[in-house]
Amino acid sequence: MTFEMPQFALAAPEIWLGIMICVVLVADLFDRSQESQLAFFLTQLTLVVMIWLAFATHWGSGSEITFNGMYVSDGLAAILKGAVAGLTAITVGYSRDYLRQRGLLTGEFFLLTLIATLGMSVMASASSMLVLYIGLELLSLSLYAMVAFDRDSRDGSEAAMKYFVLGALASGMLLYGMSMIYGAAGSLLIGDIAAAAAAGENQLLMAFGMTFAFVGVAFKFGAAPFHMWIPDVYQGAPTAVTAFLGSAPKVAALALFLRLLAEGLGDLHAQWQTMAMILAVASLVIGNLFALVQTNLKRMLAYSTVSHIGFLFLGLIAGTDEGFAAALFYAISYGIMAAGAFGMIILLSRQGFEAEMIDDMRGLNDRHSGFALVMLLLMFSMTGIPGTVGFYAKWLVLQALIASGHIWLAILAVVFAVIGAFYYLRVLKAVYFDRVESPEPLAAPTGQRVVIAANGGLVLLLGLFPDLLISACRAAFGL
């Protein structure tokens, strides 16, 4: 056996993140301010540089594998890491003033965010099941701590416990499935697993392991019927954490699916396709119908997440590069929309008051027409109305479905998209048509105003000019 010297330059994003985690930890120790300003700015700098490193390192150089076959550098890794870092930067921008008002603004929050980002980055470039699992656990353990970040909140502690118990169960299933796949293929490397699946080796054992692995992946997505943790965790966690939890980790879950099931077990597509269909239909039905009856905005957005994951799974069902590219575009688009929706809740909240009920949106147009316009764009985008990025996300998925011959699924998706429009428009009714007796002008910190304006602008800009992002997602799969 010969030892190959790893190409450390290909892992520049992860190395940079690891170094900056240590820098933020030390800098926060010596920061005399009570608001961890240095940790905040260092975190944002880290994420911006990571976006640049991801594209400079991975984009346009083909597919390269190093670290003894465990790390892959390709266009898909660049898109995934860039999206993860960008969404994390947006949610960190929202969180600063929210946490300050509640006395939670400490360096530990930013450290946990960076460690979670490191886990997601590792998953994006994983070419081994072992590396995939390490990245997943880095992400999961950070999220468990972040959900329980407000130690005085009983709801937060309860949500964190539920998330931890169910997350541990799902991780165990994923690990068990991986062990079966390892037994069938005789290797942990994704490339070797793909070769074994193509050769038809130990198909029964491979399919058995794939089933357990698929369940673990579905839990990380939050697809029905493995969605039971989402509403409680979204409602119980601090809204700043919910914004992060509902955006970047969804892109990371897609990375887990694409690396393990699409690349490693792509030749078993006919077997995992049926499971993906069941989860997609269940997510569309349960997500939309349960969202209809919610009065709590965070719970409504939680069930809305389930329905969007169902739509994302529809793109994966096709099993083609066009379908995977559509799912990637959908995941990124949804991350942007979800960050903005929870950002609006943060914007309307204040110390001792969480604006998490739909009724709390009443009269927003009278209080601040600009923020009402952003909410309009976000809800229109989640509905899939033309002119917003959500329309193209749904359109690409439906296009991939029809091209693969699943016309009945496309019709079902359209029907439930129409049903979903009701609860999004109900929020807009509260914003524009419901009145309050004495509307107070909405005052928000400058940082939050800038981030929410940029977030809304991004939804509109990508809706009017989606070609660049669509082309990048397609190029990541060689299209």
ZIFEN-V999197 format. One record per residue. RES is the residue in one small letter. SS is DSSP state (alpha for helix, beta for strand, coil for the rest). PSI is psi in whole degrees, 0 to 359 (none if undefined). OMEGA is omega in degrees with one decimal (* if undefined). Layout:
# ZIFEN-V999197
res=RES ss=SS psi=PSI omega=OMEGA
res=RES ss=SS psi=PSI omega=OMEGA
This chain:
# ZIFEN-V999197
res=m ss=coil psi=128 omega=-179.1
res=t ss=coil psi=143 omega=179.5
res=f ss=coil psi=125 omega=178.8
res=e ss=coil psi=128 omega=179.4
res=m ss=coil psi=122 omega=-179.1
res=p ss=coil psi=149 omega=174.4
res=q ss=coil psi=91 omega=-174.7
res=f ss=alpha psi=333 omega=-178.7
res=a ss=alpha psi=330 omega=-179.8
res=l ss=alpha psi=336 omega=179.6
res=a ss=alpha psi=25 omega=-177.2
res=a ss=alpha psi=318 omega=179.5
res=p ss=alpha psi=317 omega=-179.3
res=e ss=alpha psi=321 omega=178.5
res=i ss=alpha psi=317 omega=178.0
res=w ss=alpha psi=315 omega=179.2
res=l ss=alpha psi=316 omega=-180.0
res=g ss=alpha psi=318 omega=178.7
res=i ss=alpha psi=315 omega=-175.7
res=m ss=alpha psi=333 omega=173.9
res=i ss=alpha psi=317 omega=177.7
res=c ss=alpha psi=320 omega=-180.0
res=v ss=alpha psi=315 omega=179.4
res=v ss=alpha psi=320 omega=179.6
res=l ss=alpha psi=313 omega=-178.6
res=v ss=alpha psi=318 omega=-178.3
res=a ss=alpha psi=321 omega=-179.3
res=d ss=alpha psi=330 omega=178.6
res=l ss=alpha psi=326 omega=-176.4
res=f ss=alpha psi=2 omega=178.1
res=d ss=coil psi=117 omega=-175.4
res=r ss=coil psi=347 omega=178.7
res=s ss=coil psi=156 omega=-178.7
res=q ss=coil psi=0 omega=-173.0
res=e ss=coil psi=11 omega=177.0
res=s ss=coil psi=44 omega=-178.5
res=q ss=alpha psi=320 omega=-178.8
res=l ss=alpha psi=318 omega=179.3
res=a ss=alpha psi=321 omega=-180.0
res=f ss=alpha psi=309 omega=-177.2
res=f ss=alpha psi=324 omega=176.4
res=l ss=alpha psi=323 omega=178.1
res=t ss=alpha psi=314 omega=179.4
res=q ss=alpha psi=320 omega=176.5
res=l ss=alpha psi=317 omega=179.8
res=t ss=alpha psi=316 omega=-177.0
res=l ss=alpha psi=321 omega=178.2
res=v ss=alpha psi=315 omega=178.9
res=v ss=alpha psi=325 omega=179.1
res=m ss=alpha psi=321 omega=177.6
res=i ss=alpha psi=314 omega=179.9
res=w ss=alpha psi=316 omega=-179.2
res=l ss=alpha psi=322 omega=-178.4
res=a ss=alpha psi=315 omega=-178.8
res=f ss=alpha psi=324 omega=178.6
res=a ss=alpha psi=327 omega=-175.5
res=t ss=alpha psi=317 omega=-169.4
res=h ss=alpha psi=334 omega=-170.4
res=w ss=coil psi=134 omega=171.8
res=g ss=coil psi=5 omega=-178.3
res=s ss=coil psi=15 omega=-178.3
res=g ss=coil psi=199 omega=-179.4
res=s ss=coil psi=120 omega=178.6
res=e ss=beta psi=139 omega=-179.6
res=i ss=beta psi=134 omega=-179.3
res=t ss=beta psi=189 omega=-175.7
res=f ss=coil psi=51 omega=178.6
res=n ss=coil psi=41 omega=174.4
res=g ss=coil psi=5 omega=-174.8
res=m ss=coil psi=349 omega=-174.6
res=y ss=beta psi=129 omega=-179.7
res=v ss=beta psi=138 omega=176.2
res=s ss=beta psi=113 omega=179.0
res=d ss=coil psi=180 omega=-178.1
res=g ss=alpha psi=326 omega=178.7
res=l ss=alpha psi=319 omega=178.1
res=a ss=alpha psi=321 omega=179.9
res=a ss=alpha psi=312 omega=-179.2
res=i ss=alpha psi=313 omega=-177.8
res=l ss=alpha psi=314 omega=-177.7
res=k ss=alpha psi=321 omega=177.6
res=g ss=alpha psi=318 omega=179.1
res=a ss=alpha psi=316 omega=-179.7
res=v ss=alpha psi=313 omega=-178.7
res=a ss=alpha psi=320 omega=179.1
res=g ss=alpha psi=314 omega=179.0
res=l ss=alpha psi=323 omega=177.8
res=t ss=alpha psi=319 omega=178.9
res=a ss=alpha psi=321 omega=178.7
res=i ss=alpha psi=312 omega=-177.0
res=t ss=alpha psi=327 omega=175.1
res=v ss=alpha psi=323 omega=176.3
res=g ss=alpha psi=321 omega=176.3
res=y ss=alpha psi=324 omega=-165.7
res=s ss=alpha psi=335 omega=-169.1
res=r ss=alpha psi=305 omega=-177.2
res=d ss=alpha psi=326 omega=177.4
res=y ss=alpha psi=312 omega=-178.6
res=l ss=alpha psi=324 omega=-180.0
res=r ss=alpha psi=317 omega=-179.1
res=q ss=alpha psi=335 omega=-176.1
res=r ss=coil psi=8 omega=179.1
res=g ss=coil psi=26 omega=-178.3
res=l ss=coil psi=5 omega=-175.2
res=l ss=coil psi=91 omega=178.9
res=t ss=coil psi=163 omega=-179.6
res=g ss=alpha psi=335 omega=-178.8
res=e ss=alpha psi=326 omega=179.5
res=f ss=alpha psi=314 omega=-178.7
res=f ss=alpha psi=326 omega=176.5
res=l ss=alpha psi=314 omega=178.7
res=l ss=alpha psi=322 omega=177.9
res=t ss=alpha psi=316 omega=-180.0
res=l ss=alpha psi=322 omega=178.3
res=i ss=alpha psi=319 omega=176.1
res=a ss=alpha psi=319 omega=178.2
res=t ss=alpha psi=322 omega=176.6
res=l ss=alpha psi=317 omega=177.5
res=g ss=alpha psi=317 omega=179.1
res=m ss=alpha psi=323 omega=178.7
res=s ss=alpha psi=318 omega=177.7
res=v ss=alpha psi=318 omega=178.7
res=m ss=alpha psi=323 omega=-177.0
res=a ss=alpha psi=331 omega=-178.2
res=s ss=coil psi=13 omega=-176.9
res=a ss=beta psi=133 omega=174.1
res=s ss=coil psi=19 omega=179.4
res=s ss=beta psi=144 omega=179.3
res=m ss=alpha psi=328 omega=178.6
res=l ss=alpha psi=315 omega=179.6
res=v ss=alpha psi=321 omega=176.6
res=l ss=alpha psi=315 omega=-177.0
res=y ss=alpha psi=322 omega=177.7
res=i ss=alpha psi=314 omega=178.2
res=g ss=alpha psi=319 omega=179.6
res=l ss=alpha psi=318 omega=-179.9
res=e ss=alpha psi=325 omega=174.5
res=l ss=alpha psi=316 omega=178.6
res=l ss=alpha psi=310 omega=-173.4
res=s ss=alpha psi=314 omega=-178.1
res=l ss=alpha psi=323 omega=177.1
res=s ss=alpha psi=319 omega=-179.0
res=l ss=alpha psi=322 omega=177.5
res=y ss=alpha psi=315 omega=-179.1
res=a ss=alpha psi=323 omega=-178.1
res=m ss=alpha psi=323 omega=178.7
res=v ss=alpha psi=325 omega=179.8
res=a ss=coil psi=21 omega=-171.9
res=f ss=coil psi=324 omega=176.4
res=d ss=coil psi=96 omega=-172.7
res=r ss=coil psi=344 omega=178.8
res=d ss=coil psi=356 omega=-177.4
res=s ss=coil psi=118 omega=177.5
res=r ss=alpha psi=322 omega=179.0
res=d ss=alpha psi=319 omega=179.4
res=g ss=alpha psi=318 omega=179.1
res=s ss=alpha psi=319 omega=178.5
res=e ss=alpha psi=317 omega=179.3
res=a ss=alpha psi=318 omega=179.9
res=a ss=alpha psi=321 omega=179.5
res=m ss=alpha psi=316 omega=177.6
res=k ss=alpha psi=315 omega=-179.0
res=y ss=alpha psi=317 omega=-178.5
res=f ss=alpha psi=313 omega=-177.2
res=v ss=alpha psi=311 omega=-179.3
res=l ss=alpha psi=324 omega=177.9
res=g ss=alpha psi=321 omega=177.6
res=a ss=alpha psi=320 omega=177.7
res=l ss=alpha psi=315 omega=-179.9
res=a ss=alpha psi=320 omega=178.1
res=s ss=alpha psi=322 omega=177.3
res=g ss=alpha psi=318 omega=177.4
res=m ss=alpha psi=317 omega=179.1
res=l ss=alpha psi=315 omega=-178.7
res=l ss=alpha psi=321 omega=177.6
res=y ss=alpha psi=317 omega=177.1
res=g ss=alpha psi=319 omega=178.3
res=m ss=alpha psi=322 omega=179.6
res=s ss=alpha psi=323 omega=176.8
res=m ss=alpha psi=318 omega=178.3
res=i ss=alpha psi=320 omega=176.6
res=y ss=alpha psi=319 omega=178.1
res=g ss=alpha psi=325 omega=-179.0
res=a ss=alpha psi=322 omega=-175.4
res=a ss=alpha psi=337 omega=-178.1
res=g ss=coil psi=17 omega=-179.2
res=s ss=coil psi=152 omega=175.5
res=l ss=coil psi=347 omega=-174.9
res=l ss=beta psi=136 omega=-177.8
res=i ss=alpha psi=320 omega=179.9
res=g ss=alpha psi=318 omega=178.5
res=d ss=alpha psi=323 omega=178.0
res=i ss=alpha psi=318 omega=177.9
res=a ss=alpha psi=320 omega=178.8
res=a ss=alpha psi=319 omega=179.2
res=a ss=alpha psi=321 omega=178.3
res=a ss=alpha psi=321 omega=179.4
res=a ss=alpha psi=327 omega=-179.5
res=a ss=alpha psi=351 omega=179.4
res=g ss=coil psi=26 omega=-178.1
res=e ss=coil psi=132 omega=175.6
res=n ss=coil psi=52 omega=-172.1
res=q ss=alpha psi=323 omega=-178.4
res=l ss=alpha psi=313 omega=178.7
res=l ss=alpha psi=321 omega=178.7
res=m ss=alpha psi=316 omega=-180.0
res=a ss=alpha psi=324 omega=177.8
res=f ss=alpha psi=313 omega=177.8
res=g ss=alpha psi=322 omega=-179.9
res=m ss=alpha psi=323 omega=-179.1
res=t ss=alpha psi=314 omega=178.9
res=f ss=alpha psi=320 omega=178.8
res=a ss=alpha psi=322 omega=-179.7
res=f ss=alpha psi=321 omega=178.0
res=v ss=alpha psi=316 omega=178.3
res=g ss=alpha psi=319 omega=178.9
res=v ss=alpha psi=318 omega=-179.6
res=a ss=alpha psi=323 omega=177.6
res=f ss=alpha psi=317 omega=-179.4
res=k ss=alpha psi=327 omega=174.3
res=f ss=alpha psi=321 omega=-171.4
res=g ss=coil psi=29 omega=179.5
res=a ss=coil psi=144 omega=176.1
res=a ss=coil psi=143 omega=4.7
res=p ss=coil psi=22 omega=180.0
res=f ss=coil psi=32 omega=-174.0
res=h ss=coil psi=2 omega=-167.6
res=m ss=alpha psi=339 omega=-178.3
res=w ss=alpha psi=337 omega=-169.4
res=i ss=alpha psi=307 omega=-176.4
res=p ss=alpha psi=316 omega=-178.2
res=d ss=alpha psi=319 omega=-179.2
res=v ss=alpha psi=317 omega=179.5
res=y ss=alpha psi=321 omega=-178.7
res=q ss=alpha psi=320 omega=-173.9
res=g ss=alpha psi=330 omega=-178.0
res=a ss=coil psi=154 omega=170.7
res=p ss=coil psi=142 omega=-173.2
res=t ss=alpha psi=328 omega=177.2
res=a ss=alpha psi=323 omega=177.6
res=v ss=alpha psi=321 omega=179.1
res=t ss=alpha psi=321 omega=178.7
res=a ss=alpha psi=319 omega=178.4
res=f ss=alpha psi=315 omega=-177.1
res=l ss=alpha psi=327 omega=-176.4
res=g ss=coil psi=0 omega=-176.1
res=s ss=coil psi=278 omega=-173.1
res=a ss=alpha psi=316 omega=-179.4
res=p ss=alpha psi=339 omega=176.1
res=k ss=alpha psi=324 omega=175.3
res=v ss=alpha psi=322 omega=178.2
res=a ss=alpha psi=322 omega=177.3
res=a ss=alpha psi=323 omega=176.3
res=l ss=alpha psi=322 omega=176.3
res=a ss=alpha psi=318 omega=177.7
res=l ss=alpha psi=316 omega=179.4
res=f ss=alpha psi=311 omega=-175.1
res=l ss=alpha psi=319 omega=-178.0
res=r ss=alpha psi=316 omega=-173.7
res=l ss=alpha psi=308 omega=-172.1
res=l ss=alpha psi=320 omega=-179.0
res=a ss=alpha psi=313 omega=-179.0
res=e ss=alpha psi=312 omega=-174.9
res=g ss=alpha psi=319 omega=-174.6
res=l ss=coil psi=31 omega=-178.9
res=g ss=alpha psi=329 omega=-179.9
res=d ss=alpha psi=349 omega=174.0
res=l ss=alpha psi=23 omega=-175.1
res=h ss=alpha psi=319 omega=-177.9
res=a ss=alpha psi=333 omega=-177.7
res=q ss=alpha psi=317 omega=179.7
res=w ss=alpha psi=347 omega=177.6
res=q ss=alpha psi=319 omega=-179.9
res=t ss=alpha psi=317 omega=178.1
res=m ss=alpha psi=319 omega=179.5
res=a ss=alpha psi=323 omega=177.5
res=m ss=alpha psi=314 omega=-179.0
res=i ss=alpha psi=315 omega=-179.3
res=l ss=alpha psi=321 omega=-179.3
res=a ss=alpha psi=312 omega=-179.2
res=v ss=alpha psi=315 omega=179.7
res=a ss=alpha psi=320 omega=-179.5
res=s ss=alpha psi=318 omega=178.5
res=l ss=alpha psi=315 omega=-177.3
res=v ss=alpha psi=305 omega=-176.3
res=i ss=alpha psi=314 omega=-177.7
res=g ss=alpha psi=311 omega=-176.6
res=n ss=alpha psi=317 omega=-176.7
res=l ss=alpha psi=321 omega=179.4
res=f ss=alpha psi=328 omega=178.7
res=a ss=alpha psi=332 omega=-178.2
res=l ss=alpha psi=328 omega=-171.9
res=v ss=coil psi=7 omega=-177.8
res=q ss=coil psi=140 omega=172.4
res=t ss=coil psi=343 omega=176.4
res=n ss=beta psi=122 omega=-174.1
res=l ss=alpha psi=322 omega=-179.9
res=k ss=alpha psi=321 omega=177.3
res=r ss=alpha psi=325 omega=176.7
res=m ss=alpha psi=316 omega=178.2
res=l ss=alpha psi=331 omega=177.4
res=a ss=alpha psi=311 omega=177.8
res=y ss=alpha psi=329 omega=173.9
res=s ss=alpha psi=322 omega=176.8
res=t ss=alpha psi=317 omega=178.9
res=v ss=alpha psi=316 omega=-179.8
res=s ss=alpha psi=322 omega=178.5
res=h ss=alpha psi=325 omega=176.3
res=i ss=alpha psi=324 omega=175.1
res=g ss=alpha psi=318 omega=177.8
res=f ss=alpha psi=318 omega=179.6
res=l ss=alpha psi=319 omega=178.9
res=f ss=alpha psi=330 omega=177.7
res=l ss=alpha psi=324 omega=176.4
res=g ss=alpha psi=324 omega=-179.0
res=l ss=alpha psi=332 omega=-177.9
res=i ss=alpha psi=323 omega=-176.9
res=a ss=coil psi=326 omega=179.3
res=g ss=coil psi=13 omega=179.9
res=t ss=coil psi=164 omega=177.9
res=d ss=alpha psi=326 omega=177.3
res=e ss=alpha psi=319 omega=178.3
res=g ss=alpha psi=319 omega=178.9
res=f ss=alpha psi=321 omega=177.8
res=a ss=alpha psi=321 omega=177.7
res=a ss=alpha psi=319 omega=178.2
res=a ss=alpha psi=322 omega=178.4
res=l ss=alpha psi=315 omega=177.7
res=f ss=alpha psi=319 omega=-179.4
res=y ss=alpha psi=316 omega=-178.8
res=a ss=alpha psi=317 omega=179.7
res=i ss=alpha psi=316 omega=-179.8
res=s ss=alpha psi=316 omega=-179.6
res=y ss=alpha psi=322 omega=177.4
res=g ss=alpha psi=318 omega=178.9
res=i ss=alpha psi=316 omega=-179.2
res=m ss=alpha psi=317 omega=-178.6
res=a ss=alpha psi=319 omega=178.1
res=a ss=alpha psi=319 omega=179.1
res=g ss=alpha psi=320 omega=-178.7
res=a ss=alpha psi=314 omega=177.8
res=f ss=alpha psi=332 omega=174.6
res=g ss=alpha psi=324 omega=177.1
res=m ss=alpha psi=322 omega=176.8
res=i ss=alpha psi=318 omega=177.4
res=i ss=alpha psi=318 omega=-176.7
res=l ss=alpha psi=323 omega=-177.3
res=l ss=alpha psi=351 omega=-179.2
res=s ss=coil psi=161 omega=173.6
res=r ss=beta psi=173 omega=-177.3
res=q ss=coil psi=125 omega=-179.0
res=g ss=coil psi=1 omega=-179.4
res=f ss=beta psi=122 omega=175.1
res=e ss=coil psi=119 omega=-178.5
res=a ss=coil psi=63 omega=-172.7
res=e ss=coil psi=1 omega=176.0
res=m ss=beta psi=149 omega=177.8
res=i ss=alpha psi=325 omega=178.9
res=d ss=alpha psi=337 omega=178.4
res=d ss=alpha psi=347 omega=178.0
res=m ss=alpha psi=356 omega=-177.2
res=r ss=coil psi=135 omega=174.9
res=g ss=coil psi=18 omega=-179.2
res=l ss=alpha psi=325 omega=179.6
res=n ss=alpha psi=327 omega=178.1
res=d ss=alpha psi=332 omega=-177.8
res=r ss=alpha psi=322 omega=178.7
res=h ss=coil psi=104 omega=-174.8
res=s ss=alpha psi=331 omega=179.5
res=g ss=alpha psi=314 omega=178.7
res=f ss=alpha psi=326 omega=176.8
res=a ss=alpha psi=322 omega=177.9
res=l ss=alpha psi=319 omega=177.5
res=v ss=alpha psi=317 omega=178.1
res=m ss=alpha psi=323 omega=176.6
res=l ss=alpha psi=313 omega=179.6
res=l ss=alpha psi=318 omega=-178.1
res=l ss=alpha psi=315 omega=-179.7
res=m ss=alpha psi=321 omega=175.4
res=f ss=alpha psi=319 omega=-178.9
res=s ss=alpha psi=317 omega=177.9
res=m ss=alpha psi=329 omega=176.5
res=t ss=alpha psi=327 omega=-178.2
res=g ss=coil psi=31 omega=-179.5
res=i ss=coil psi=135 omega=-178.9
res=p ss=coil psi=147 omega=-177.5
res=g ss=coil psi=353 omega=177.3
res=t ss=coil psi=162 omega=-176.4
res=v ss=alpha psi=333 omega=179.6
res=g ss=alpha psi=330 omega=178.4
res=f ss=alpha psi=312 omega=-178.8
res=y ss=alpha psi=327 omega=177.5
res=a ss=alpha psi=313 omega=179.1
res=k ss=alpha psi=321 omega=-178.3
res=w ss=alpha psi=316 omega=-179.1
res=l ss=alpha psi=320 omega=178.2
res=v ss=alpha psi=314 omega=179.4
res=l ss=alpha psi=323 omega=178.8
res=q ss=alpha psi=316 omega=179.0
res=a ss=alpha psi=323 omega=178.5
res=l ss=alpha psi=313 omega=-178.1
res=i ss=alpha psi=321 omega=179.1
res=a ss=alpha psi=331 omega=179.8
res=s ss=coil psi=4 omega=174.0
res=g ss=coil psi=9 omega=-178.8
res=h ss=coil psi=63 omega=-174.5
res=i ss=alpha psi=322 omega=-178.2
res=w ss=alpha psi=326 omega=176.9
res=l ss=alpha psi=322 omega=178.6
res=a ss=alpha psi=318 omega=178.2
res=i ss=alpha psi=316 omega=178.6
res=l ss=alpha psi=319 omega=180.0
res=a ss=alpha psi=318 omega=179.7
res=v ss=alpha psi=319 omega=179.6
res=v ss=alpha psi=314 omega=-178.0
res=f ss=alpha psi=338 omega=172.3
res=a ss=alpha psi=323 omega=176.8
res=v ss=alpha psi=318 omega=177.1
res=i ss=alpha psi=318 omega=179.8
res=g ss=alpha psi=333 omega=-179.7
res=a ss=alpha psi=332 omega=-176.4
res=f ss=alpha psi=310 omega=-174.6
res=y ss=alpha psi=337 omega=173.5
res=y ss=alpha psi=318 omega=179.2
res=l ss=alpha psi=335 omega=176.2
res=r ss=alpha psi=324 omega=175.7
res=v ss=alpha psi=317 omega=-179.9
res=l ss=alpha psi=329 omega=175.0
res=k ss=alpha psi=316 omega=178.7
res=a ss=alpha psi=322 omega=-177.2
res=v ss=alpha psi=316 omega=-169.7
res=y ss=alpha psi=331 omega=-171.1
res=f ss=coil psi=336 omega=176.7
res=d ss=coil psi=138 omega=-175.4
res=r ss=coil psi=151 omega=170.5
res=v ss=coil psi=154 omega=-173.0
res=e ss=coil psi=312 omega=-179.6
res=s ss=coil psi=85 omega=-177.5
res=p ss=coil psi=127 omega=177.1
res=e ss=coil psi=136 omega=176.8
res=p ss=coil psi=139 omega=-176.6
res=l ss=coil psi=116 omega=178.0
res=a ss=coil psi=126 omega=-179.7
res=a ss=coil psi=149 omega=177.6
res=p ss=coil psi=150 omega=-176.6
res=t ss=alpha psi=318 omega=-178.8
res=g ss=alpha psi=315 omega=179.0
res=q ss=alpha psi=321 omega=179.2
res=r ss=alpha psi=318 omega=-180.0
res=v ss=alpha psi=315 omega=-176.8
res=v ss=alpha psi=317 omega=-178.4
res=i ss=alpha psi=324 omega=177.1
res=a ss=alpha psi=318 omega=178.2
res=a ss=alpha psi=321 omega=179.7
res=n ss=alpha psi=312 omega=177.7
res=g ss=alpha psi=321 omega=177.8
res=g ss=alpha psi=324 omega=179.5
res=l ss=alpha psi=320 omega=177.3
res=v ss=alpha psi=317 omega=-179.5
res=l ss=alpha psi=317 omega=-177.3
res=l ss=alpha psi=315 omega=178.9
res=l ss=alpha psi=338 omega=175.5
res=g ss=alpha psi=327 omega=179.3
res=l ss=alpha psi=327 omega=-178.3
res=f ss=coil psi=72 omega=-175.5
res=p ss=coil psi=354 omega=-168.9
res=d ss=alpha psi=321 omega=-175.7
res=l ss=alpha psi=312 omega=-179.9
res=l ss=alpha psi=320 omega=177.6
res=i ss=alpha psi=316 omega=-179.9
res=s ss=alpha psi=321 omega=179.3
res=a ss=alpha psi=319 omega=178.4
res=c ss=alpha psi=321 omega=178.6
res=r ss=alpha psi=321 omega=179.2
res=a ss=alpha psi=330 omega=178.9
res=a ss=coil psi=339 omega=178.4
res=f ss=coil psi=16 omega=175.8
res=g ss=coil psi=24 omega=-179.6
res=l ss=coil psi=none omega=*
